[in-house]
Amino acid sequence: MNGRLKIGITCYPTLGGSGVVATELGKLLAEKGHEVHFITHSMPFRLGKFHKNIFYHEVEVNDYYVFKYPPYDLSLASKLAQVAQLEGLDLLHVHYAIPHAVCALIARQMVGSQLKVVTTLHGTDITVLAHDESLKDLIRYAINQSDAVTAVSEDLIRETRELLAIEKPIDLAYNFVDKRVYYPRDVEKLRREFAHPHEKILIHISNFRPVKRVLDVVETFSLVSKDIPSRLLFVGEGPELSKVHCKVKELGLLDKVTFCGKQDDVAQLLSLADVMLLPSEKESFGLVALEAMACGVPTIASNAGGIPELITHGETGFLADIGDTEKMAAYVKLLLNDEKLYETVKKACLHRARTTFCNERIMAQYEEIYYRVLERELPEDLTNKLTCLG
Ligand code: GMT
């Protein structure tokens, strides 16, 4: 291909939306013909089988006995520099300011300024870590010294600027889904295993951290199930899981709730559902709601962080104040009791996911940023694509 780039990607490979987005982006870039090197402490969980143009470099941490804390960050910085030099990388695209951007900056100093650093902010690296006085200056430094910085929502850009007094431009690059993976699957047979034909299915997928407010999911479902025969699927695991279990039991809902645990084929499970619940306290984007949207499943969410940039209230889902489970339940009932409204919202979800948040659009945006920091001319096909995507 014309203008082939050699890109190093570092992310948290085992959990969370940031790792998913980083991995999917790497796969798409490789598919297009770029050379992609994942440099992480373990194999990114969405990488799966062998892919042409993708290489994996494991960061091994030295646990020499005098180290109270094994120096992962230094091992990563050193590995980034080694791979960059050996493979002649053009740039490092690192996901999360701390520690990944800082490590990439060290690597750039070791290798030379021809190695560019692109940092993507995902959320908690700002919304949680930038409140920590011991890290704040380091995060600001990492952002200011990166050759380009992107964030997954306008809300995250605003918060980054406010919290850290950043003046440097930050590019907006929304999260995306691969429409070849996330689409409404035919799950009629499987659906019968989870619910009776007259029952509706609600779903919640998360890492069950306190920020997800999973107890609100249980309360919302409890209110809905009083009026609408329904079932709730929980997908994922995390620190709040046992509290959630207790609440389900306390409300006498055990026979209506299924805990699926961690699952790989999320698109399949999403396609089973009628509605997704995402009542988070904070969400810089809410990738899981986009995955649901792409499968034609509307989300009822909290009006928090970047969620309103993804979900337009009344059009592609419904938003309520954080903690307002009565309102959330009312919106679920409104949608599930009105077939025409449901179909309209579903159609709008599919359209939005395939346009604003489609993989081609977002990948082209990232590529444009890569060529910009490298001060290279955009290949003609990319210029055409960007013009055509608008
Ligand atoms: O909170 C999570 O679900 C995990 C976290 C992560 O680090 O992967 O998610 C953050 O990044 C995602 C991908 O950009 C966003 O979709 C999530 O909204 C964001 N989480 C928060 O802001 C709490």
Boltz pocket constraint, residues with backbone or C-beta under 6 A from the ligand:
constraints:
  - pocket:
      binder: B
      contacts: [[A, 15], [A, 16], [A, 17], [A, 18], [A, 19], [A, 21], [A, 121], [A, 122], [A, 123], [A, 124], [A, 127], [A, 152], [A, 175], [A, 207], [A, 211], [A, 282], [A, 283], [A, 284], [A, 285], [A, 286], [A, 287], [A, 288]]
      max_distance: 6.0
